[in-house]
Amino acid sequence: MKQLLFTIAILAGAWSVSSFGYFWIESFLDVEIGYNEAPFIYGAYYAAWSALMLGIFRPSLVTRHGVRFTYEHSIWTVLILTMMAGFLLIVLPRLPEMPWTREETPVEFFYANSWYFIPKSIEIVFQQILIAALVFALSDYQLKMLKLSLVTATLFGAFHLTLAFAYDNPLYVLRYAIAATLFGAIVPYLILRVRNGFFASYAIHCGYYAVDITLIHHVFAVSN
């Protein structure tokens, strides 16, 4: 149990520190930037976090659980990247315009362009590594799938509630917390029981943002 709690502490710490680091970069450079304005800076930032987490959890994932990158995985990688590129280069630029006429400032995701999704996709890799490490750590304790799903759903949803520290839009925070909770409930089954489940969960994770930004474009184009 101590090992499990230690793993959860590492995961929670990495999530929290990486989130604060996002805003630290802006302060350090003394400019207002985000994923749209500095995609490669933030992409490199989350790539570094992903590499760090892989380095920390690799012995457990490879030695105890036999997780390895295979030729089949490379096909999945190319397929997902191709689908993402198609959405970013063909679909997203053709979505309806969204004039913003309200007094409050919208969250950064409202203005997400194709460049935005470069660091976002890498941030999702980072989050997927965290949740996969959590799932494997919990599976070591022989938890039944229902209990495992409840734990990951609760933790993943709770982690997303920390968005409230950065955004004062309750609907925005609640929407992502609920989505994260639902995703956390299914991801243990995908990772532990489904062939290439990690890639399937990554595709679902990215797909949510693609659907969300598409709906935002249509809803606000109509309402404004």
Summary of the structure (lengths in Angstrom):
residues: 224
radius of gyration: 18.0
end to end distance: 53.2
largest distance: 55.0
contacts: 631
relative contact order: 0.13
helix: 79%
strand: 0%
